Amino acid sequence: MTVVLVIGAAGKTGHAVTRALVARGVRVRAAVRPGSQGMPYAAELASPVTVELTTGLGLRAAMAGVDAVYHLAPNVHPDEVGIAARVAESACAAGVSRFVFHSVLHPEDTSMPHHVRKAEAETVIRARLSTATVLRPAAYGQNLLDAALAGRMAVPYSLDAPFTNVDLDDVAEVAALVLTESGREGATYELCGPESLTVREQARIASDVLGRTVQVTQISLAEWAAGPGSAVPEPAREDLLAMFRAYDRDGLTGDATDLERLLGRPATPWHVTVERAA
Ligand SMILES: NC(=O)c1ccc[n+]([C@@H]2O[C@H](COP(=O)([O-])OP(=O)(O)OC[C@H]3O[C@@H](n4cnc5c(N)ncnc54)[C@H](OP(=O)(O)O)[C@@H]3O)[C@@H](O)[C@H]2O)c1
């Protein structure tokens, strides 16, 4: 049976990728932070292994005997590039033949420091593993899903900026595909949703699907920093503020062609994401 090591397995993305791999009959080795309470899988589906990404402790043991590695870094991590180097070096030393990196849409966008770190991470990974596959997902539709279901979407950027958000389960399906099938070595794919929607439009669609009003509000950056952002440690908070400024100015959009070609079907639109969760 194919064994895949998923880095960051206990988080939102890692959980979705693990589910998609298990659905394909793959055995998942789930890398979780030492002491993490977040191991979300039944032991028969995924075997946990502890890895401390900031030091690399546990990486060598985690890599032993795996067929492929899915690397996703902790969200907005200041040491994204160092983590990428440690994970790629361990994979290289272990002779892992397939490596997939979870990057981000438009990593070259210099207005967002954490995007630029993803671009640097891509470079350090490819310097060690030239056949690595890179996935560049847009923002997930799921990021605003709980707020939509709760009836109030509040974001610190323009309600009229365009986004081609992608359904996280579509991203996970593609991840499982490229981890288990050959032919995508060395490729880079943008993973964007099938429609360009503003947050105002997302709220209207969610209202239609749910049959009740979903309010939508733009809050200021200061309100975000004093509210939800107050729990985010520096320097991630500054990175997120830079991201909201970029979102306010440009939104975040790309093309769904790669995603739909890889899926072999249309990408999931926002109204279906809401319908499934409702
Ligand atoms: N959200 C989006 O729309 C989006 C779009 C494109 C790309 N991405 C990228 O997707 C990636 C994953 O995002 P996410 O929201 O799924 O992240 P997440 O929920 O924060 O998950 C990250 C995981 O990494 C673990 N972790 C944190 N620090 C660690 C350490 N020092 N050693 C070992 N493990 C550690 C966390 O463990 P604990 O559970 O113990 O904290 C968590 O399980 C990020 O790189 C992000 O940039 C996200």
The ligand as a Tripos MOL2 file, in Angstrom:
@<TRIPOS>MOLECULE
LIG
   48    52     1     0     0
SMALL
NO_CHARGES

@<TRIPOS>ATOM
      1 N1         -6.3110   29.3150    3.9960 N.am      1 LIG1
      2 C1         -6.1860   29.5560    2.7050 C.2       1 LIG1
      3 O1         -7.0720   30.1050    2.0420 O.2       1 LIG1
      4 C2         -4.9080   29.1260    2.0030 C.ar      1 LIG1
      5 C3         -4.8300   29.2930    0.6210 C.ar      1 LIG1
      6 C4         -3.6540   28.8990   -0.0320 C.ar      1 LIG1
      7 C5         -2.6070   28.3660    0.6950 C.ar      1 LIG1
      8 N2         -2.7320   28.2270    2.0580 N.ar      1 LIG1
      9 C6         -1.6060   27.6490    2.7980 C.3       1 LIG1
     10 O2         -2.0150   26.4170    3.3590 O.3       1 LIG1
     11 C7         -1.1130   26.1010    4.4210 C.3       1 LIG1
     12 C8         -1.8980   25.4460    5.5320 C.3       1 LIG1
     13 O3         -2.8680   26.3260    6.0030 O.3       1 LIG1
     14 P1         -3.8510   25.8410    7.1510 P.3       1 LIG1
     15 O4         -4.8140   26.9590    7.3950 O.co2     1 LIG1
     16 O5         -4.3740   24.4920    6.8510 O.co2     1 LIG1
     17 O6         -2.8550   25.7620    8.3610 O.3       1 LIG1
     18 P2         -3.1300   25.3350    9.8320 P.3       1 LIG1
     19 O7         -4.5830   24.9610   10.0400 O.co2     1 LIG1
     20 O8         -2.5430   26.4140   10.6810 O.co2     1 LIG1
     21 O9         -2.3030   23.9980    9.9480 O.3       1 LIG1
     22 C9         -0.9510   23.9970   10.0700 C.3       1 LIG1
     23 C10        -0.5480   22.7850   10.8960 C.3       1 LIG1
     24 O10         0.8460   22.9150   11.1440 O.3       1 LIG1
     25 C11         1.0880   22.5690   12.4870 C.3       1 LIG1
     26 N3          2.2440   23.2780   13.0380 N.ar      1 LIG1
     27 C12         2.3290   24.5650   13.4110 C.ar      1 LIG1
     28 N4          3.5670   24.8340   13.8640 N.ar      1 LIG1
     29 C13         4.2660   23.6750   13.7920 C.ar      1 LIG1
     30 C14         5.5830   23.2950   14.1260 C.ar      1 LIG1
     31 N5          6.4500   24.1710   14.6300 N.pl3     1 LIG1
     32 N6          5.9610   22.0050   13.9330 N.ar      1 LIG1
     33 C15         5.0770   21.1050   13.4460 C.ar      1 LIG1
     34 N7          3.8190   21.4000   13.0900 N.ar      1 LIG1
     35 C16         3.4090   22.6760   13.2700 C.ar      1 LIG1
     36 C17        -0.1490   22.9920   13.2380 C.3       1 LIG1
     37 O11        -0.1880   22.2160   14.4050 O.3       1 LIG1
     38 P3         -1.1680   22.5350   15.6420 P.3       1 LIG1
     39 O12        -2.4810   21.9810   15.1860 O.co2     1 LIG1
     40 O13        -0.5640   21.8270   16.7610 O.co2     1 LIG1
     41 O14        -1.1560   24.0360   15.7820 O.co2     1 LIG1
     42 C18        -1.2480   22.7030   12.2430 C.3       1 LIG1
     43 O15        -1.7700   21.4160   12.4290 O.3       1 LIG1
     44 C19        -0.4100   27.3960    4.8020 C.3       1 LIG1
     45 O16         0.9330   27.2940    4.3930 O.3       1 LIG1
     46 C20        -1.1480   28.4470    3.9870 C.3       1 LIG1
     47 O17        -0.2980   29.5020    3.5950 O.3       1 LIG1
     48 C21        -3.8660   28.5690    2.7090 C.ar      1 LIG1
@<TRIPOS>BOND
     1     1     2 1
     2     2     3 2
     3     2     4 1
     4     4     5 ar
     5     4    48 ar
     6     5     6 ar
     7     6     7 ar
     8     7     8 ar
     9     8     9 1
    10     8    48 ar
    11     9    10 1
    12     9    46 1
    13    10    11 1
    14    11    12 1
    15    11    44 1
    16    12    13 1
    17    13    14 1
    18    14    15 2
    19    14    16 1
    20    14    17 1
    21    17    18 1
    22    18    19 2
    23    18    20 1
    24    18    21 1
    25    21    22 1
    26    22    23 1
    27    23    24 1
    28    23    42 1
    29    24    25 1
    30    25    26 1
    31    25    36 1
    32    26    27 ar
    33    26    35 ar
    34    27    28 ar
    35    28    29 ar
    36    29    30 ar
    37    29    35 ar
    38    30    31 1
    39    30    32 ar
    40    32    33 ar
    41    33    34 ar
    42    34    35 ar
    43    36    37 1
    44    36    42 1
    45    37    38 1
    46    38    39 2
    47    38    40 1
    48    38    41 1
    49    42    43 1
    50    44    45 1
    51    44    46 1
    52    46    47 1
@<TRIPOS>SUBSTRUCTURE
     1 LIG1         1 GROUP 0 **** ****
